Amino acid sequence: MKVLKVPYAEKDEAKALGARWNPTRKSWYVPDGVAVEPFAKWLAGSAAAGASAGEPSSRDARAAKPVVGSKYVELAHACNPFEECAECRPKLIDSGWFEAHQAVRKMLAAL
């Protein structure tokens, strides 16, 4: 995953190329497995040079903040855990995330 610095006026262009928005980090990113060359103008600082050389990109402090929590699960690809994904479902079930999600849905439905 490569974090991008996309101005608001260019968000639609980045999205059309395949960039995704991370609402938690409030930043656009290129999912793993997607070529970064089309996003060169938005790669942060030295990340543009590093991305072409195969080096890891630098991230701003907010984007580099580790995500923690008892039900946080790192997924191998950029899918939405709230939608069915055959690849991620077993990992979500094994971690307890799926059970916790179902419990929250039941609680909200009862309101």
C-alpha positions as CSV (number, residue, x, y, z in Angstrom):
1,M,0.0,0.0,0.0
2,K,1.4,3.4,-1.0
3,V,-0.1,6.5,0.6
4,L,-0.8,9.4,-1.7
5,K,-1.1,13.2,-1.2
6,V,-4.1,13.9,-3.5
7,P,-5.5,17.4,-3.5
8,Y,-9.3,17.5,-3.1
9,A,-9.7,18.9,-6.6
10,E,-7.9,15.8,-8.1
11,K,-9.7,13.1,-6.0
12,D,-11.9,12.0,-8.9
13,E,-8.9,11.5,-11.2
14,A,-7.1,9.4,-8.5
15,K,-10.2,7.3,-7.9
16,A,-10.6,6.7,-11.6
17,L,-7.0,5.4,-11.8
18,G,-7.8,2.9,-8.9
19,A,-6.8,4.8,-5.8
20,R,-8.9,4.2,-2.7
21,W,-9.8,6.4,0.2
22,N,-9.0,5.3,3.8
23,P,-11.4,7.2,6.1
24,T,-9.6,6.3,9.2
25,R,-6.3,7.7,8.0
26,K,-8.0,10.4,5.9
27,S,-5.8,9.8,2.9
28,W,-5.8,8.2,-0.5
29,Y,-3.7,5.1,-1.2
30,V,-2.8,2.7,-3.9
31,P,-3.8,-0.8,-3.0
32,D,-1.2,-3.6,-3.0
33,G,-0.9,-5.2,-6.5
34,V,-1.8,-2.0,-8.4
35,A,0.9,-0.3,-10.4
36,V,2.1,3.0,-8.8
37,E,3.4,4.6,-12.0
38,P,0.1,6.4,-12.8
39,F,0.1,7.9,-9.3
40,A,3.6,9.4,-9.5
41,K,2.5,13.0,-9.1
42,W,0.7,12.2,-5.8
43,L,3.4,10.1,-4.2
44,A,4.6,12.0,-1.1
45,G,8.1,13.6,-1.3
46,S,10.8,11.0,-1.8
47,A,8.3,8.2,-2.2
48,A,8.0,8.9,-5.9
49,A,11.7,8.1,-6.4
50,G,11.6,5.2,-3.9
51,A,8.5,3.6,-5.6
52,S,10.2,3.5,-8.9
53,A,13.3,1.9,-7.4
54,G,11.3,-0.6,-5.4
55,E,12.0,0.9,-2.1
56,P,9.3,1.4,0.6
57,S,7.5,4.7,0.5
58,S,7.6,7.2,3.4
59,R,4.4,8.1,5.2
60,D,3.3,11.0,7.1
61,A,3.0,10.6,10.9
62,R,-0.8,10.2,10.8
63,A,-0.7,7.5,8.1
64,A,2.1,5.6,9.9
65,K,0.2,5.4,13.2
66,P,-0.3,1.7,14.0
67,V,-3.8,0.5,14.1
68,V,-4.6,-1.3,17.4
69,G,-7.7,-2.9,18.9
70,S,-8.9,-6.3,20.1
71,K,-10.8,-6.9,16.8
72,Y,-8.4,-5.3,14.3
73,V,-7.4,-7.8,11.5
74,E,-4.9,-7.0,8.9
75,L,-6.2,-8.2,5.5
76,A,-4.0,-9.3,2.7
77,H,-5.7,-7.2,0.1
78,A,-7.9,-4.1,0.1
79,C,-11.3,-5.5,0.4
80,N,-14.2,-4.2,2.5
81,P,-14.7,-6.5,5.5
82,F,-18.4,-5.5,5.6
83,E,-18.9,-7.2,2.3
84,E,-18.5,-10.9,1.6
85,C,-15.0,-11.9,0.5
86,A,-14.3,-15.6,0.1
87,E,-10.5,-14.9,0.6
88,C,-10.9,-12.9,3.9
89,R,-13.9,-14.6,5.5
90,P,-11.9,-17.5,7.1
91,K,-9.4,-15.1,8.6
92,L,-12.2,-12.8,10.0
93,I,-14.0,-15.8,11.5
94,D,-10.8,-17.2,13.1
95,S,-9.9,-13.8,14.6
96,G,-13.4,-13.3,16.2
97,W,-14.0,-10.2,14.1
98,F,-16.9,-11.7,12.3
99,E,-18.7,-12.8,15.5
100,A,-18.2,-9.3,17.0
101,H,-19.6,-7.7,13.8
102,Q,-22.6,-10.0,13.9
103,A,-23.3,-9.1,17.6
104,V,-23.2,-5.4,16.8
105,R,-25.5,-5.8,13.9
106,K,-28.0,-7.7,16.1
107,M,-27.8,-5.0,18.8
108,L,-28.4,-2.3,16.2
109,A,-31.3,-4.2,14.7
110,A,-33.0,-4.4,18.1
111,L,-33.0,-0.6,18.6
